[in-house]
Amino acid sequence: MKVIFKIILAVIILGAHNMSLASSQVRVSVDNGSPVFLDGNPISDSFAGMIEIVGGVTSINCNWQFDAEIVDDGISTTTLIITNSSVSGSFLCNLVSLGGYNWSGTADHTSLPTPFSPNIDVPFPVSIVTVQAPNCMASGALEFLYNNSISGFEIDDSIGACYIKAQVISVNHSYAILHY
């Protein structure tokens, strides 16, 4: 009887442990498809939109595109990695240089959207960003906010003497990242 009780208790404990592991998983739905685990299916895509760089009293509005991966460790963190970017537009935009790649930022699973609140912003504090523009030069960290409702990132942050405002969306797909 004691042996059966111990076996049942072990099964309950293992089941609870496996449920807790599964509940910490991050899933991604691509183009409204069935969610798959992000740790086995990292997102690799290009994001494009507008960037505004403000320095002093001048503002430069440009087109911005970057290549990024969103990967998950399967345990507690999701990471954004930006491998390169390009800025284009007016004459002043051609003088803008963004560097310091690879940029990366990590979000804890507790900050990710859930099925009950799917459109909250996910902060990815990205470090070692270098901005060289005609109106400002700086290096440091920027906060990229990922939002499922736009399948992209928003930035509304300062780095040194530069204020950066941007919105970029996925070029190829729509994504919904959810923590279960």
C-alpha positions as CSV (number, residue, x, y, z in Angstrom):
1,M,0.0,0.0,0.0
2,K,2.8,2.4,0.9
3,V,4.6,1.6,-2.4
4,I,1.4,2.4,-4.4
5,F,0.9,5.6,-2.5
6,K,4.6,6.6,-3.2
7,I,4.1,5.9,-6.9
8,I,0.9,7.9,-7.1
9,L,2.6,10.8,-5.2
10,A,5.6,10.7,-7.6
11,V,3.3,10.8,-10.6
12,I,1.5,13.8,-9.2
13,I,4.7,15.6,-8.5
14,L,6.2,14.9,-11.9
15,G,2.9,15.9,-13.6
16,A,2.8,19.2,-11.6
17,H,6.5,19.8,-12.5
18,N,5.9,19.2,-16.2
19,M,2.8,21.5,-16.1
20,S,4.9,24.2,-14.5
21,L,7.5,23.8,-17.3
22,A,4.9,23.9,-20.0
23,S,3.2,27.0,-18.5
24,S,6.5,28.9,-18.7
25,Q,6.8,28.3,-22.4
26,V,6.6,31.1,-25.0
27,R,4.7,30.4,-28.2
28,V,4.5,32.3,-31.4
29,S,1.7,32.4,-34.0
30,V,2.8,33.3,-37.5
31,D,0.2,34.8,-39.8
32,N,-2.6,33.8,-37.4
33,G,-1.5,30.1,-37.6
34,S,-1.4,27.7,-34.7
35,P,1.0,28.7,-32.0
36,V,4.4,26.9,-31.9
37,F,7.0,27.0,-29.2
38,L,9.4,30.0,-29.8
39,D,12.4,28.2,-28.4
40,G,12.3,25.7,-31.3
41,N,11.1,28.2,-33.9
42,P,12.9,31.5,-33.6
43,I,11.5,34.5,-35.5
44,S,13.9,35.8,-38.2
45,D,12.6,38.7,-40.2
46,S,13.0,42.2,-41.5
47,F,11.2,45.1,-39.9
48,A,10.6,48.4,-41.6
49,G,9.0,51.8,-40.9
50,M,9.9,55.3,-39.9
51,I,12.5,56.7,-37.5
52,E,12.7,60.2,-36.2
53,I,16.0,61.5,-34.7
54,V,15.8,64.7,-32.7
55,G,18.9,66.5,-31.5
56,G,18.7,70.0,-30.1
57,V,16.0,71.9,-32.1
58,T,16.3,69.8,-35.3
59,S,14.5,66.7,-36.3
60,I,15.4,64.2,-39.1
61,N,12.6,61.8,-40.3
62,C,13.8,58.8,-42.3
63,N,12.9,55.3,-43.5
64,W,14.4,52.6,-41.3
65,Q,14.7,48.8,-41.9
66,F,16.5,46.2,-39.8
67,D,17.0,42.5,-39.7
68,A,16.2,40.8,-36.4
69,E,15.8,37.5,-34.6
70,I,13.6,36.9,-31.6
71,V,14.7,33.7,-29.8
72,D,13.6,32.1,-26.5
73,D,15.7,30.1,-24.1
74,G,12.8,27.9,-23.2
75,I,13.2,28.7,-19.5
76,S,12.7,32.3,-18.5
77,T,13.9,34.9,-21.2
78,T,13.2,35.9,-24.7
79,T,15.9,37.8,-26.6
80,L,15.8,40.3,-29.5
81,I,18.9,40.4,-31.7
82,I,19.3,43.1,-34.3
83,T,22.0,42.2,-36.8
84,N,22.1,45.3,-39.1
85,S,20.0,48.1,-40.3
86,S,19.7,50.8,-43.0
87,V,18.5,54.3,-42.9
88,S,17.3,56.1,-46.1
89,G,15.3,59.0,-47.3
90,S,16.3,62.7,-47.6
91,F,19.9,64.0,-47.9
92,L,20.2,64.2,-44.1
93,C,19.0,60.6,-43.7
94,N,21.9,59.5,-45.9
95,L,24.2,61.1,-43.2
96,V,22.7,59.0,-40.4
97,S,24.7,56.0,-39.2
98,L,23.4,53.5,-36.6
99,G,26.0,51.1,-35.4
100,G,27.3,48.8,-32.6
101,Y,25.7,45.6,-34.0
102,N,24.7,43.1,-32.9
103,W,22.2,44.9,-30.7
104,S,20.5,42.7,-28.2
105,G,17.9,43.0,-25.5
106,T,16.3,40.5,-23.2
107,A,12.7,40.3,-21.8
108,D,11.7,38.2,-18.9
109,H,8.8,35.8,-19.5
110,T,6.8,37.6,-16.8
111,S,6.7,40.7,-19.1
112,L,5.3,38.9,-22.1
113,P,1.7,39.0,-23.3
114,T,-0.6,36.2,-22.3
115,P,-3.7,34.8,-24.0
116,F,-5.7,37.0,-21.6
117,S,-3.8,40.2,-22.4
118,P,-2.3,39.7,-25.9
119,N,-1.5,43.3,-26.9
120,I,0.7,44.6,-24.1
121,D,4.0,46.1,-25.0
122,V,7.0,43.9,-24.3
123,P,10.1,45.9,-23.3
124,F,13.4,44.9,-24.8
125,P,16.1,47.2,-23.4
126,V,18.7,47.1,-26.2
127,S,22.3,48.1,-25.3
128,I,25.3,49.3,-27.2
129,V,23.4,51.3,-29.8
130,T,25.4,54.0,-31.5
131,V,23.7,56.9,-33.3
132,Q,25.6,59.3,-35.5
133,A,23.5,62.0,-37.2
134,P,23.9,65.5,-38.3
135,N,21.9,66.8,-35.3
136,C,23.3,64.5,-32.5
137,M,25.8,61.7,-31.7
138,A,25.4,59.2,-28.8
139,S,25.9,55.7,-27.6
140,G,24.0,53.7,-25.0
141,A,20.7,51.8,-24.5
142,L,17.3,52.2,-26.1
143,E,14.1,50.5,-25.2
144,F,12.4,48.6,-28.0
145,L,8.7,47.8,-27.3
146,Y,7.3,44.8,-29.2
147,N,3.5,44.9,-29.7
148,N,1.5,42.0,-31.1
149,S,-1.2,44.3,-32.4
150,I,1.2,45.9,-35.0
151,S,3.6,42.9,-35.3
152,G,6.4,45.3,-34.8
153,F,8.4,47.5,-32.5
154,E,8.0,51.1,-31.2
155,I,10.7,53.3,-29.7
156,D,10.1,56.4,-27.8
157,D,13.3,56.9,-25.9
158,S,16.5,59.1,-25.5
159,I,20.1,58.0,-25.9
160,G,22.5,60.8,-24.8
161,A,21.6,63.9,-26.7
162,C,19.5,62.1,-29.2
163,Y,15.7,61.5,-28.8
164,I,14.6,58.6,-31.0
165,K,11.0,57.9,-32.0
166,A,10.3,55.0,-34.3
167,Q,7.7,52.5,-35.4
168,V,8.7,49.5,-37.5
169,I,6.5,46.5,-38.5
170,S,7.4,43.0,-39.9
171,V,8.0,43.1,-43.6
172,N,7.1,39.4,-44.2
173,H,4.6,38.1,-41.6
174,S,2.4,39.0,-38.7
175,Y,3.4,37.6,-35.3
176,A,1.7,37.1,-32.0
177,I,4.0,36.2,-29.2
178,L,2.3,34.8,-26.1
179,H,3.5,33.4,-22.7
180,Y,1.5,30.4,-21.5
